[in-house]
Amino acid sequence: MIGLGLVSAADLVQLTAPASSTAKADLEGAVAMLTASEADAESARGAGKPRLLWASYFSQTAGAPEDLAGAAAVTGLLVARPAGLADLHFQNCVSEAERLYAEICPDEEFLPAAPNPEDVVWSNPEPEPEEPEPEDVDRIGGLEAETDAMVADADALRARLKSVQDRATAVEAVVGPTP
């Protein structure tokens, strides 16, 4: 695989192509078509094209490395092979992942389709209410009686307070307000 990095005033461009000779020879035509040369930049011919400020050409090996069958012959050893880097998509990576998954889980489907969310039935069963223990029932009954007694005491205190307030109002009416 061959790659090129182009830098214009506002952009960074990388070109890749399968190798037929050297990286520079393979990509010079595309670089000339996409960018303005020094001479073109000064004339009207280079108008509208970015000016090439810097370029770096390199070659990179793409594709499967040596055969790894000997390493895979070791029992229990899984070998992942690097994917080809010349492709712009990830199909090689997906194929490699599927191959490894088939080795790990031979009877399982690789990436099964997810169910339609509308078809999923969500159930949250209500827990059965627990029967109270007999001693809890007695204790609850005692608490209810205590609560009733407290409410009666509070009512009696309210009535007494009301009576005191009524007497204070009557005294104030006879004596007048206190300074």
C-alpha positions as YAML, in Angstrom:
chain: A
units: angstrom
residues:
- id: 1
  name: MET
  ca: [0.00, 0.00, 0.00]
- id: 2
  name: ILE
  ca: [1.19, 3.48, -0.75]
- id: 3
  name: GLY
  ca: [0.23, 6.59, 1.17]
- id: 4
  name: LEU
  ca: [0.76, 10.31, 0.74]
- id: 5
  name: GLY
  ca: [0.17, 13.15, 3.16]
- id: 6
  name: LEU
  ca: [-0.68, 16.52, 1.56]
- id: 7
  name: VAL
  ca: [-0.89, 19.73, 3.58]
- id: 8
  name: SER
  ca: [-2.59, 22.75, 2.06]
- id: 9
  name: ALA
  ca: [-3.39, 26.04, 3.76]
- id: 10
  name: ALA
  ca: [-6.52, 24.57, 5.35]
- id: 11
  name: ASP
  ca: [-6.43, 20.81, 4.75]
- id: 12
  name: LEU
  ca: [-4.49, 17.66, 5.37]
- id: 13
  name: VAL
  ca: [-4.99, 15.08, 2.65]
- id: 14
  name: GLN
  ca: [-3.86, 11.46, 2.59]
- id: 15
  name: LEU
  ca: [-3.91, 9.48, -0.62]
- id: 16
  name: THR
  ca: [-3.54, 5.70, -0.76]
- id: 17
  name: ALA
  ca: [-3.21, 3.43, -3.75]
- id: 18
  name: PRO
  ca: [-2.11, -0.12, -4.50]
- id: 19
  name: ALA
  ca: [1.60, -0.18, -5.31]
- id: 20
  name: SER
  ca: [2.76, -0.70, -8.87]
- id: 21
  name: SER
  ca: [6.19, 0.91, -8.55]
- id: 22
  name: THR
  ca: [7.40, 3.49, -6.00]
- id: 23
  name: ALA
  ca: [5.09, 5.53, -3.79]
- id: 24
  name: LYS
  ca: [6.05, 8.81, -5.46]
- id: 25
  name: ALA
  ca: [5.66, 7.45, -9.01]
- id: 26
  name: ASP
  ca: [2.26, 5.94, -8.20]
- id: 27
  name: LEU
  ca: [0.82, 9.15, -6.72]
- id: 28
  name: GLU
  ca: [2.55, 12.01, -8.63]
- id: 29
  name: GLY
  ca: [-0.25, 12.27, -11.18]
- id: 30
  name: ALA
  ca: [-2.95, 12.58, -8.51]
- id: 31
  name: VAL
  ca: [-0.90, 15.13, -6.57]
- id: 32
  name: ALA
  ca: [-0.37, 17.24, -9.70]
- id: 33
  name: MET
  ca: [-4.10, 17.14, -10.51]
- id: 34
  name: LEU
  ca: [-5.23, 18.06, -6.95]
- id: 35
  name: THR
  ca: [-2.67, 20.72, -6.02]
- id: 36
  name: ALA
  ca: [-1.07, 23.78, -7.53]
- id: 37
  name: SER
  ca: [2.67, 23.65, -8.13]
- id: 38
  name: GLU
  ca: [4.99, 26.59, -7.34]
- id: 39
  name: ALA
  ca: [4.68, 27.83, -10.93]
- id: 40
  name: ASP
  ca: [0.88, 27.26, -11.04]
- id: 41
  name: ALA
  ca: [0.36, 29.05, -7.73]
- id: 42
  name: GLU
  ca: [1.66, 32.32, -9.27]
- id: 43
  name: SER
  ca: [-0.36, 32.01, -12.49]
- id: 44
  name: ALA
  ca: [-4.08, 31.77, -13.18]
- id: 45
  name: ARG
  ca: [-3.77, 28.02, -13.89]
- id: 46
  name: GLY
  ca: [-3.45, 27.25, -10.18]
- id: 47
  name: ALA
  ca: [-6.45, 29.32, -9.16]
- id: 48
  name: GLY
  ca: [-8.85, 27.39, -6.95]
- id: 49
  name: LYS
  ca: [-6.38, 24.60, -6.18]
- id: 50
  name: PRO
  ca: [-4.67, 24.35, -2.79]
- id: 51
  name: ARG
  ca: [-0.95, 24.98, -2.81]
- id: 52
  name: LEU
  ca: [1.20, 22.01, -1.86]
- id: 53
  name: LEU
  ca: [3.30, 23.00, 1.15]
- id: 54
  name: TRP
  ca: [4.72, 19.63, 2.14]
- id: 55
  name: ALA
  ca: [4.45, 16.02, 0.93]
- id: 56
  name: SER
  ca: [5.68, 12.74, 2.31]
- id: 57
  name: TYR
  ca: [5.55, 9.50, 0.34]
- id: 58
  name: PHE
  ca: [5.79, 6.07, 1.96]
- id: 59
  name: SER
  ca: [5.07, 2.43, 1.20]
- id: 60
  name: GLN
  ca: [3.45, 0.06, 3.64]
- id: 61
  name: THR
  ca: [2.93, -3.67, 3.27]
- id: 62
  name: ALA
  ca: [-0.71, -4.66, 3.36]
- id: 63
  name: GLY
  ca: [-2.38, -8.04, 3.47]
- id: 64
  name: ALA
  ca: [-1.92, -11.27, 5.37]
- id: 65
  name: PRO
  ca: [1.54, -12.00, 6.81]
- id: 66
  name: GLU
  ca: [3.21, -15.39, 6.70]
- id: 67
  name: ASP
  ca: [1.05, -18.45, 7.15]
- id: 68
  name: LEU
  ca: [0.24, -18.90, 10.84]
- id: 69
  name: ALA
  ca: [-1.11, -22.45, 10.50]
- id: 70
  name: GLY
  ca: [1.79, -23.87, 12.49]
- id: 71
  name: ALA
  ca: [1.04, -21.60, 15.45]
- id: 72
  name: ALA
  ca: [-2.66, -22.47, 15.29]
- id: 73
  name: ALA
  ca: [-1.80, -26.19, 15.49]
- id: 74
  name: VAL
  ca: [-0.95, -25.74, 19.18]
- id: 75
  name: THR
  ca: [-3.94, -26.92, 21.20]
- id: 76
  name: GLY
  ca: [-6.01, -24.12, 22.68]
- id: 77
  name: LEU
  ca: [-4.08, -21.33, 20.95]
- id: 78
  name: LEU
  ca: [-6.12, -18.75, 19.05]
- id: 79
  name: VAL
  ca: [-4.23, -16.74, 16.46]
- id: 80
  name: ALA
  ca: [-5.55, -13.43, 15.15]
- id: 81
  name: ARG
  ca: [-4.10, -12.40, 11.81]
- id: 82
  name: PRO
  ca: [-3.75, -8.68, 11.04]
- id: 83
  name: ALA
  ca: [-6.18, -7.42, 8.44]
- id: 84
  name: GLY
  ca: [-5.12, -5.83, 5.19]
- id: 85
  name: LEU
  ca: [-4.65, -2.10, 5.60]
- id: 86
  name: ALA
  ca: [-5.27, -1.17, 1.95]
- id: 87
  name: ASP
  ca: [-9.04, -1.41, 2.29]
- id: 88
  name: LEU
  ca: [-11.14, 1.54, 3.33]
- id: 89
  name: HIS
  ca: [-13.73, -0.68, 5.00]
- id: 90
  name: PHE
  ca: [-13.55, -3.12, 7.88]
- id: 91
  name: GLN
  ca: [-14.83, -6.27, 6.16]
- id: 92
  name: ASN
  ca: [-11.49, -8.06, 6.72]
- id: 93
  name: CYS
  ca: [-11.67, -7.27, 10.44]
- id: 94
  name: VAL
  ca: [-15.25, -8.53, 10.68]
- id: 95
  name: SER
  ca: [-14.32, -11.72, 8.82]
- id: 96
  name: GLU
  ca: [-11.39, -12.30, 11.18]
- id: 97
  name: ALA
  ca: [-13.59, -11.71, 14.23]
- id: 98
  name: GLU
  ca: [-16.16, -14.16, 12.85]
- id: 99
  name: ARG
  ca: [-13.44, -16.77, 12.27]
- id: 100
  name: LEU
  ca: [-12.15, -16.42, 15.85]
- id: 101
  name: TYR
  ca: [-15.71, -16.54, 17.27]
- id: 102
  name: ALA
  ca: [-16.38, -19.75, 15.34]
- id: 103
  name: GLU
  ca: [-13.27, -21.28, 16.93]
- id: 104
  name: ILE
  ca: [-14.31, -20.20, 20.45]
- id: 105
  name: CYS
  ca: [-18.07, -20.91, 20.17]
- id: 106
  name: PRO
  ca: [-18.58, -23.32, 17.26]
- id: 107
  name: ASP
  ca: [-22.30, -23.89, 17.96]
- id: 108
  name: GLU
  ca: [-23.26, -20.22, 18.41]
- id: 109
  name: GLU
  ca: [-24.39, -17.75, 15.76]
- id: 110
  name: PHE
  ca: [-22.02, -14.83, 15.20]
- id: 111
  name: LEU
  ca: [-23.73, -11.50, 15.98]
- id: 112
  name: PRO
  ca: [-27.37, -12.64, 15.87]
- id: 113
  name: ALA
  ca: [-29.91, -9.98, 14.95]
- id: 114
  name: ALA
  ca: [-31.34, -8.13, 17.92]
- id: 115
  name: PRO
  ca: [-35.08, -8.53, 18.44]
- id: 116
  name: ASN
  ca: [-37.43, -5.70, 17.54]
- id: 117
  name: PRO
  ca: [-37.89, -3.66, 20.75]
- id: 118
  name: GLU
  ca: [-41.66, -3.65, 20.17]
- id: 119
  name: ASP
  ca: [-41.69, -7.47, 20.27]
- id: 120
  name: VAL
  ca: [-39.91, -7.73, 23.62]
- id: 121
  name: VAL
  ca: [-42.28, -8.56, 26.48]
- id: 122
  name: TRP
  ca: [-41.13, -6.96, 29.71]
- id: 123
  name: SER
  ca: [-42.58, -8.67, 32.74]
- id: 124
  name: ASN
  ca: [-42.03, -7.66, 36.32]
- id: 125
  name: PRO
  ca: [-44.07, -10.05, 38.46]
- id: 126
  name: GLU
  ca: [-45.49, -8.57, 41.65]
- id: 127
  name: PRO
  ca: [-44.10, -10.29, 44.75]
- id: 128
  name: GLU
  ca: [-46.62, -12.18, 46.87]
- id: 129
  name: PRO
  ca: [-47.48, -10.28, 50.07]
- id: 130
  name: GLU
  ca: [-46.11, -12.01, 53.12]
- id: 131
  name: GLU
  ca: [-48.40, -13.18, 55.88]
- id: 132
  name: PRO
  ca: [-47.51, -11.47, 59.18]
- id: 133
  name: GLU
  ca: [-46.25, -13.65, 62.00]
- id: 134
  name: PRO
  ca: [-48.64, -14.06, 65.00]
- id: 135
  name: GLU
  ca: [-46.34, -12.15, 67.37]
- id: 136
  name: ASP
  ca: [-46.18, -9.29, 64.81]
- id: 137
  name: VAL
  ca: [-49.98, -9.12, 64.79]
- id: 138
  name: ASP
  ca: [-50.02, -8.82, 68.60]
- id: 139
  name: ARG
  ca: [-47.33, -6.15, 68.52]
- id: 140
  name: ILE
  ca: [-49.17, -4.21, 65.80]
- id: 141
  name: GLY
  ca: [-52.38, -4.39, 67.83]
- id: 142
  name: GLY
  ca: [-50.55, -3.00, 70.88]
- id: 143
  name: LEU
  ca: [-49.08, -0.16, 68.80]
- id: 144
  name: GLU
  ca: [-52.51, 0.73, 67.46]
- id: 145
  name: ALA
  ca: [-53.90, 0.93, 71.01]
- id: 146
  name: GLU
  ca: [-50.98, 3.17, 72.08]
- id: 147
  name: THR
  ca: [-51.54, 5.41, 69.05]
- id: 148
  name: ASP
  ca: [-55.26, 5.73, 69.83]
- id: 149
  name: ALA
  ca: [-54.41, 6.70, 73.44]
- id: 150
  name: MET
  ca: [-51.95, 9.37, 72.22]
- id: 151
  name: VAL
  ca: [-54.55, 10.82, 69.85]
- id: 152
  name: ALA
  ca: [-57.10, 10.99, 72.70]
- id: 153
  name: ASP
  ca: [-54.52, 12.75, 74.94]
- id: 154
  name: ALA
  ca: [-53.75, 15.26, 72.17]
- id: 155
  name: ASP
  ca: [-57.49, 15.96, 71.72]
- id: 156
  name: ALA
  ca: [-57.85, 16.54, 75.48]
- id: 157
  name: LEU
  ca: [-54.89, 18.96, 75.47]
- id: 158
  name: ARG
  ca: [-56.40, 20.89, 72.55]
- id: 159
  name: ALA
  ca: [-59.71, 21.18, 74.39]
- id: 160
  name: ARG
  ca: [-57.95, 22.38, 77.55]
- id: 161
  name: LEU
  ca: [-55.90, 24.93, 75.58]
- id: 162
  name: LYS
  ca: [-59.08, 26.21, 73.94]
- id: 163
  name: SER
  ca: [-60.66, 26.59, 77.39]
- id: 164
  name: VAL
  ca: [-57.65, 28.58, 78.69]
- id: 165
  name: GLN
  ca: [-57.72, 30.80, 75.61]
- id: 166
  name: ASP
  ca: [-61.46, 31.45, 76.11]
- id: 167
  name: ARG
  ca: [-60.89, 32.42, 79.78]
- id: 168
  name: ALA
  ca: [-58.00, 34.73, 78.81]
- id: 169
  name: THR
  ca: [-60.25, 36.43, 76.28]
- id: 170
  name: ALA
  ca: [-63.00, 36.87, 78.92]
- id: 171
  name: VAL
  ca: [-60.53, 38.33, 81.47]
- id: 172
  name: GLU
  ca: [-59.14, 40.67, 78.86]
- id: 173
  name: ALA
  ca: [-62.63, 41.88, 78.04]
- id: 174
  name: VAL
  ca: [-63.29, 42.76, 81.73]
- id: 175
  name: VAL
  ca: [-59.85, 44.10, 82.70]
- id: 176
  name: GLY
  ca: [-58.65, 45.39, 79.36]
- id: 177
  name: PRO
  ca: [-55.55, 44.51, 77.42]
- id: 178
  name: THR
  ca: [-52.35, 44.06, 79.39]
- id: 179
  name: PRO
  ca: [-49.50, 46.46, 78.57]
...
